[in-house]
Amino acid sequence: MTDGFLDYISNQKRYSPRTAALYGEALRDYYAFVYDGKTPDALSEAEILEALTKNLIRGYVASAIEGGLSPRTVNLKLSALSSFCNWLVRGGRLAANPVRKVYRPKENRRLPVFYTEATLESYFEERAQSRADSG
């Protein structure tokens, strides 16, 4: 079932191979958490669907955070799981997307990087010098 989803995002949605690989990894991680190391390939369709509950997904998020994953990484994994659930809903295999009811960890905001006037002057001097040397 997960292979069908990965095929769909690769061929229909035209996601990059890297994105499809990350989504596949996220699904394997989730099902390994729920079924003690089993991969989706080793599960029946019923087992795959049974594992998609709000409480199990919350447990997965808590375990991932406690395991040291950053909120950003956990949110990316939740996005992959949510896309999978949306695909199942559209296919009539799932009534609703349980990921929508799960709290997403808050990501730290990155501060913008500012350059000092001296740094900019040095940069432009180096550029001018390299142009003079090559020209």
C-alpha positions as CSV (number, residue, x, y, z in Angstrom):
1,M,0.0,0.0,0.0
2,T,2.8,2.4,0.8
3,D,4.5,1.5,-2.5
4,G,1.3,2.7,-4.3
5,F,1.5,6.0,-2.4
6,L,5.2,6.5,-3.2
7,D,4.5,5.7,-6.8
8,Y,1.7,8.2,-6.8
9,I,3.8,11.1,-5.4
10,S,6.7,10.2,-7.7
11,N,4.7,9.9,-11.0
12,Q,1.5,11.8,-10.5
13,K,2.5,14.6,-8.2
14,R,6.1,14.6,-9.7
15,Y,7.9,15.0,-6.4
16,S,11.6,14.7,-6.6
17,P,13.3,11.3,-6.0
18,R,14.8,12.7,-2.7
19,T,11.3,13.9,-1.5
20,A,9.8,10.5,-2.3
21,A,12.7,8.8,-0.5
22,L,12.2,11.0,2.6
23,Y,8.4,10.3,2.6
24,G,9.2,6.5,2.3
25,E,11.6,6.8,5.2
26,A,9.0,8.7,7.3
27,L,6.4,6.0,6.7
28,R,8.9,3.2,7.6
29,D,9.9,5.0,10.8
30,Y,6.3,5.5,11.8
31,Y,5.3,1.8,11.2
32,A,8.5,0.6,12.9
33,F,7.5,2.7,15.9
34,V,4.0,1.3,16.0
35,Y,4.8,-2.4,15.2
36,D,8.2,-2.8,17.0
37,G,10.5,-2.6,14.0
38,K,8.2,-4.0,11.3
39,T,8.3,-2.2,7.9
40,P,5.1,-1.4,6.0
41,D,6.0,-4.1,3.5
42,A,5.6,-6.8,6.2
43,L,2.2,-5.5,7.2
44,S,-1.3,-6.2,5.9
45,E,-3.5,-3.4,4.6
46,A,-5.7,-3.8,7.7
47,E,-2.6,-3.3,10.0
48,I,-1.5,-0.3,8.0
49,L,-4.9,1.3,8.4
50,E,-5.3,0.3,12.1
51,A,-2.1,2.2,13.0
52,L,-3.4,5.5,11.7
53,T,-4.9,6.8,14.9
54,K,-4.6,10.1,16.6
55,N,-3.2,8.6,19.8
56,L,-0.6,6.4,18.1
57,I,0.6,9.4,16.0
58,R,0.8,11.5,19.2
59,G,2.9,8.8,20.8
60,Y,5.2,8.8,17.7
61,V,5.6,12.6,18.0
62,A,6.5,12.4,21.7
63,S,8.9,9.5,21.1
64,A,10.6,11.3,18.3
65,I,11.1,14.5,20.3
66,E,12.3,12.5,23.3
67,G,14.7,10.6,20.9
68,G,16.3,13.9,20.0
69,L,14.7,14.7,16.7
70,S,14.3,18.4,16.1
71,P,10.8,19.9,15.8
72,R,11.5,20.6,12.2
73,T,12.3,17.0,11.4
74,V,9.3,15.8,13.3
75,N,7.1,18.2,11.4
76,L,8.5,17.0,8.1
77,K,7.7,13.4,9.1
78,L,4.2,14.4,10.1
79,S,3.7,16.1,6.7
80,A,4.7,12.9,4.9
81,L,2.3,10.9,7.1
82,S,-0.4,13.4,6.5
83,S,0.0,13.2,2.8
84,F,-0.2,9.4,3.0
85,C,-3.5,9.8,5.0
86,N,-4.9,12.3,2.5
87,W,-4.1,9.8,-0.3
88,L,-5.9,7.1,1.7
89,V,-8.9,9.4,2.3
90,R,-9.2,10.2,-1.5
91,G,-9.0,6.4,-2.2
92,G,-11.8,5.7,0.2
93,R,-9.7,3.6,2.5
94,L,-9.7,6.0,5.4
95,A,-12.6,8.2,6.7
96,A,-10.5,11.2,7.8
97,N,-7.0,12.3,8.2
98,P,-5.9,11.7,11.9
99,V,-2.8,13.7,11.5
100,R,-4.9,16.9,11.4
101,K,-5.8,16.3,15.0
102,V,-2.2,16.0,16.2
103,Y,-0.3,18.9,17.8
104,R,2.8,19.8,15.7
105,P,5.9,20.8,17.7
106,K,6.8,24.4,17.5
107,E,9.9,25.2,15.5
108,N,12.5,27.7,16.6
109,R,12.6,30.7,14.5
110,R,15.8,31.4,12.8
111,L,17.2,34.9,13.2
112,P,18.3,36.7,10.1
113,V,22.0,37.1,9.4
114,F,23.1,40.7,9.2
115,Y,26.4,41.8,7.6
116,T,28.4,44.6,9.0
117,E,29.5,47.5,6.8
118,A,33.2,46.4,7.2
119,T,32.3,42.8,6.0
120,L,30.5,44.2,2.9
121,E,33.4,46.5,2.1
122,S,35.9,43.7,2.4
123,Y,33.7,41.5,0.1
124,F,33.4,44.1,-2.6
125,E,37.2,44.9,-2.4
126,E,38.0,41.2,-2.9
127,R,35.6,41.0,-5.9
128,A,37.1,44.2,-7.4
129,Q,40.6,42.8,-6.9
130,S,39.8,39.4,-8.4
131,R,38.3,41.2,-11.5
132,A,41.4,43.3,-11.8
133,D,43.7,40.3,-11.6
134,S,41.7,38.3,-14.2
135,G,41.2,41.2,-16.6
